[in-house]
Amino acid sequence: AFLLHWNPEITVKDNNRLFSESEKRALWLKADGVCQAPGCGQRLPSWTTGEADHVDQWAAGGETTIENGRILCKACNASLAKHLS
């Protein structure tokens, strides 16, 4: 708070990078159990078989919210992570 008072140009970033289990379950339900990567469409039998991902990446300021989240199969999430690094 002290730094923000004296440096108003600093923006506070969402420090909750990881989706909770409840959020991950909600993302899976929202996607009807299907991987949301473009062109994939793999069925995810349960929310535990998918991985939560930010649509607007967290490192670029994307928030950890249901609105900014999607569920991906493990292969698509690994592939996207590889392309982002």
C-alpha positions as CSV (number, residue, x, y, z in Angstrom):
1,A,0.0,0.0,0.0
2,F,2.9,2.4,0.8
3,L,4.5,1.9,-2.6
4,L,1.1,2.3,-4.4
5,H,0.5,5.5,-2.6
6,W,3.8,7.1,-3.7
7,N,3.9,5.4,-7.1
8,P,0.3,5.5,-8.5
9,E,1.5,4.4,-11.9
10,I,2.1,0.9,-10.5
11,T,-0.7,-1.5,-11.3
12,V,-1.4,-4.4,-9.0
13,K,-1.4,-7.7,-10.9
14,D,-3.7,-10.6,-10.0
15,N,-1.3,-12.8,-7.9
16,N,-3.5,-15.9,-8.2
17,R,-2.0,-17.4,-11.3
18,L,-3.4,-20.9,-10.9
19,F,-7.0,-21.8,-11.3
20,S,-8.6,-23.5,-8.2
21,E,-10.2,-26.9,-8.4
22,S,-13.7,-25.3,-8.4
23,E,-12.7,-23.0,-11.3
24,K,-11.2,-25.8,-13.3
25,R,-14.4,-27.8,-12.7
26,A,-16.5,-24.8,-13.9
27,L,-14.3,-24.4,-17.0
28,W,-14.9,-28.1,-17.8
29,L,-18.6,-27.8,-17.4
30,K,-18.7,-24.6,-19.5
31,A,-16.9,-26.4,-22.3
32,D,-19.2,-29.4,-22.1
33,G,-16.2,-31.6,-21.4
34,V,-14.4,-30.8,-24.6
35,C,-10.9,-29.4,-25.1
36,Q,-11.2,-25.8,-26.1
37,A,-8.0,-25.5,-28.2
38,P,-8.8,-24.6,-31.8
39,G,-9.2,-27.6,-34.0
40,C,-8.9,-30.2,-31.2
41,G,-12.3,-31.1,-29.7
42,Q,-11.0,-34.0,-27.7
43,R,-13.5,-35.3,-25.1
44,L,-12.3,-34.9,-21.5
45,P,-14.0,-37.6,-19.4
46,S,-13.7,-35.6,-16.2
47,W,-12.5,-32.2,-15.1
48,T,-9.4,-33.8,-13.6
49,T,-8.2,-35.0,-17.1
50,G,-8.1,-31.5,-18.5
51,E,-5.9,-28.5,-17.7
52,A,-7.0,-25.0,-17.1
53,D,-5.5,-22.3,-19.3
54,H,-5.8,-18.5,-19.6
55,V,-7.2,-17.2,-22.8
56,D,-5.4,-13.9,-22.3
57,Q,-2.2,-15.2,-20.8
58,W,-1.5,-14.4,-17.2
59,A,2.0,-13.1,-18.0
60,A,0.5,-10.6,-20.3
61,G,-2.0,-9.3,-17.7
62,G,-4.8,-11.9,-18.2
63,E,-6.8,-12.5,-15.1
64,T,-7.5,-15.9,-13.4
65,T,-11.2,-15.9,-13.9
66,I,-13.8,-18.2,-15.4
67,E,-14.4,-15.6,-18.2
68,N,-10.7,-15.7,-19.1
69,G,-10.2,-19.4,-18.7
70,R,-10.6,-22.5,-20.8
71,I,-10.1,-26.2,-20.4
72,L,-7.6,-28.0,-22.6
73,C,-6.4,-31.5,-23.0
74,K,-2.9,-32.1,-21.7
75,A,-1.4,-32.4,-25.3
76,C,-2.9,-29.0,-26.4
77,N,-1.8,-27.3,-23.2
78,A,1.7,-28.6,-23.6
79,S,1.8,-27.5,-27.2
80,L,0.5,-24.0,-26.4
81,A,3.1,-23.6,-23.6
82,K,5.8,-24.7,-26.0
83,H,4.8,-22.0,-28.5
84,L,4.6,-19.3,-25.9
85,S,8.1,-19.9,-24.5
